[in-house]
Amino acid sequence: MWNNSGSLTVAQALAAGRQYLAKAFSQRGANMAGIIAKESGQGDLNLPQSAEPGLDAEVLLRHVLQTDRIRLYRDSDKHISRQEQKDYRRLLERRAQGEPVAYLTGLREFMSLEFTVSPEVLIPRPETELLVETVLNDLRPFSGQPCIVDVGTGSGAIAVSLAYYLPGAKVWAVDISPAALKVAGQNACNHGVVDRLAFLEGDLLSALPDDLRGRLDWVAANLPYIPHGEIPVLQPEVAKYEPRLALDGGPDGLEPYRRLIPQAWKYLKPGGKLIMEMGWDQGQALAGILADRDWQAVEIVKDYAGLDRFVRARKASEE
């Protein structure tokens, strides 16, 4: 892929990288990702984080050169060093094997904010932004200090975004993984919201203090929802690289939510709300669990692709 002289301009390196990844993706059968997703019924977690070798090659080169897109193309005639070539080749080889770009760069954009990510956390997905926007739209007119819990916070994308865009909010971020909480804490520091975020290690809401019972305005949850038996047929870059703890939702994918729903009822105030992300074919089942437990205003919310993606509900105003 590289010329024999060892000297490459930015433009030549980018062209070589695009060609290399295009060939690698073709050999891996990446063009079949959409068919696999439809067959397994789990939508976005089956799709590659990027199906565009040209974009991946560009992002990785920008990462190596520590530059932005404008300067990358402005300086396309400049030569890159041998070490930069070596670093770029190494990243391209790892990407060709299926390792997600976000893990290679350590970064992922979410809600127009840059988040640090690592293999200890699930990579934030664009569709999850709608969950955040739903809570933001509900609470922006709120005059007091809303109390929010993000269950299964992972990288902290949901919790940090809510704290960032709701300056008056108090947010609790809960995760069973101490490694994930470390990443989330770093992101909170990076975005200047650490003073309004409390990080708790525990299973679902078990780590919340008792004095929060009946006080929460919102519980937001993006818990593992992939059925156990479907994990092996996920896209390799999901099944092989992303943490299984953040994927496996038990036999039908809804086991974590069955445990969360009664806990959320205890901690939400009357009229408080719950929103949960799930697979596109799980909406009726998840809504049914809520309906059996006296929740009100149970609603299945579609994502921007028109697929069922969230279920939201409200705790009765009077128990």
N, C-alpha and C positions, 0 to 999 in steps of 0.2 A: 504494500500500500504506500510505502514511502520511497522517494527517489534515492538513488545511490550516493548522491553528493552529501547527504546529511543536512543540507540547508533547505529549510522550508519557510515560505511566507505564511502569514495567517490564512490567506485565501487558499493556498495549496493544502495546508493542514486540514482546513475545514472541508474542502472537497474530498480529500482522502478519507476523512472520518465519516462523511456521509455515505460514501461508496462502500466502505467497510461495513457499516451498520446495516445498510440496505441489503447487502448480500447475506449478512448474518441473520437478519430478521426473516428474510425469505426462506433460508434453510431451516429455520426453527418453525416455519409455518405460522408466523405471527398473524398472517392475514386471515387465519381461521378463528381468531379470538372471538369475533362476534357470534359465530355459530356455536362455539363452545358455551358462551355465556347464555344463549337462548336455551340450549339443551339442559344446562344445569340449573337455570332459573335463578341465578343470583346476580345478574346484572353487572354493576360496575366493578365489583371485586374480582370479576373474571377478566375484565379488560386490562390490557397492558397500561401502565401508568402513562405511556406515550406510545402511540402507534406510528410515530413519524421519525424515521431515522435521521432526517435532516435537522429537525428540532433538537433531538437528543445530542447529536454531534455538536451542534452550536452551543447548547447549554454547557456541555462538558468542557469545550474549549474555553468558553468564557470563564468557567470555574478555574481552570488551570492558569489562565492568564490574569485572573482577578480583574476582569474588566466588565463593562456593560455592553449591551447590544450595539449601541450607537458607535462606541469607540472600537468595537471589534471590526465593524465594517469600514469605519473611517481609516483604521490602521491596517487594512487588509494586505498592503504591500510590505509591511514590516516583517522581518525574520524572527522566528521564535528560536529559543535556545535548545540545545540538545536535551537538557534536563526537562524542559517543557514538553518537547516531543515525546520523551520517555514517559512522563506522567500522563500525557494525553493518550498515548497508546495503551497504557495500563488501564485507564478508565474505560476506553472503548472496548477492550477485551472483556472486562467485567460486565459492561452493559450488554455485550453480545451474548453473554451467558445467561442473561435475564435479570441481573441485579438492577433494581429500580434506580432511576436517575436521582431521586430524592435522597436515597441512602449514599450514593456516590458523592453527591455534593454536600450532603448534610443539611439541606435546606428545602423548604416547601412553602409556597405562597398560599395563604388562606385568608379570606376576608381582607384582601389588600395589605396584609401584614406578612412579614417573613418569619417563618418558624424553623427553629432547629429541630431536626428529626434524626433518629438513629434506628438501628434494627430492633431496639427495645420497644418501639412504639409503632402503631399503625400509621401509615402515611395519610394525612388528612385528604379527604376527597372533596371535589368541588360541590357535590350535591349536599354535603353536610352544611354548607354555608346557608342553605335555606332554613335549616333548623335554627341557626343563630339568628337569622333575619326575623324568623317568626317570634322569637323571644324578644328581640330588640323592638320590633313594632308594637308588641303588647306593652312593654314597660317604658318606652320613651315618654309617654304622657304622665308617668308615675311621679308624684311629687315627693314621696318619702325616700327611704333607702331600701330598695328591693333586695330580698334575700334569695339567692339562686344556688342550686347545687348542680354541678356537672359530674355525673356518675360515669366512671370508666374514662377518666380524663385523657389518658395517653399522653400525647405531646402537649396537652393543655390548649389545643387550638380553640375549642369551644369556650372554655372558662376564660382564657386570656382575652379572646375577642369580645366576650360579653363585658368583662371588666374594662376593657379599653374603650368600647363605644358607649358604655353606661357608667360615666364617672361617679355616679352616686350609689352604685350597686356594691353589695358585699357578696362575694362568690366563694363557695367551698368547692374544691376540686378533689375528687376521691378516686383512688385507684388501688388495686390489690398489688400492683407491681411497684416496688421501691425504685427500680431503675427508670420506670416511666415517670414517676413523680419527680425524679431528679431532672429529667428533660423538661417537664412542664414548669418546674421552678426556674430553670434557666430562661425559658421563654417569657415567663412573667417578669423576670428581671430585665430582659432585653427590651420589653415594651413598657416598663415603668409602672406596672400594676401590682407588684408584689405586696404592697401594703394593704391592698384590698382583696387579696386572695389568701385563703387558708388551704393548705395541702394536708390531706388526711390519707393514711394508708389503711386499707381495710376492704372487706368484701361488701360491695354495694353500699348501703347506707349504715352499715353496722358501726362505722367509725364516727358517725356524727354524734355530737354531744346531746344529751337528753333535753337540754334547755332549748334546742331547736325544734322540738316536736310542736306541730301546729303553728309554725312561724314562717315556713318557706312560701315564697310566691311562685317559684318555678322549680321543677326538677327536670333537667335535660339529660338524656341518656343516649349514647351511641355505643351500646354493648355488643358483644359478640352475637351474631345472628346467623352464621352459616351452619346448616345442619352438619353434624359430625361426619356423616358419610359422604358429603359433597366436597369436603376440603381437598381430597386428592385430585379432583378434577378441576379445581380452580386453575387460573393461569399460573404457570410455574413461578413467575416473579412475585405472586402473592403467596402461594402455598409454600414455596421454598424459602422465601426471604422475610416475609412479615411474621410477627410473633403469633404463634398458634393461640396463645392465651387471649389475644384480641380478636380471634376469628371464630373459635369453636363455641357454638351456642347450644350444644347438646343434640339429642336425637332429631328434633324438628327445628332447631335454631332459636327457640323461644324460651328455653329453660331459664336464662338469666332474667328475662322480663317477668316470668311467672313469680320469681322471688322478689323482684324489685317492686312490683305494683303494690302489694300490701304494705311494704315499707314506706313507699312514697306517700301513701294515704296517711300514715301516722305523722309524717313530718310536714306535709303541706298544710297551710292554713285553710279554713273554709273558703272556697272559691279559688284556691291555688291550682296551678296547672302542671300537667305532666306532658312531655313530648319525648317520643322514642323513635329512633331510626331503625328501619328493618328492611328485609329483602322485598322485592317487588311483588312477590306472591304470598306474603305473610300478613297482609293488612287485615283481611277478614278474621283470621284466627286471633290476631293480637287484639283487634277491636272487640272480639267476642269475649276475651278474658276480662277486659275492662267493663263491658256491659253486665257481666255476671257479678260485678263487685260494686254496683251502685254509682259508678262514675257518670258524670253528666257531660253533654256536648262532645261525645266521642266522635272523632272525625279522622278519616284517612286522608292524608295530604299527599298530593302528587309532587314529584320533582319537576325540574325544567324539561325533562325528556318525556313527561307525561306518564311516568311510572309511579305506582304507589311506593312511597318512600318513608313516610312518617305516620305515626298515629299520635294524636293529641287528645287530651281529655281534661275535664275540670272536676275537682273535688266538690261535692255538694256544699252549698253555702251553709246549710244546717244539717248536722248529722242526726 
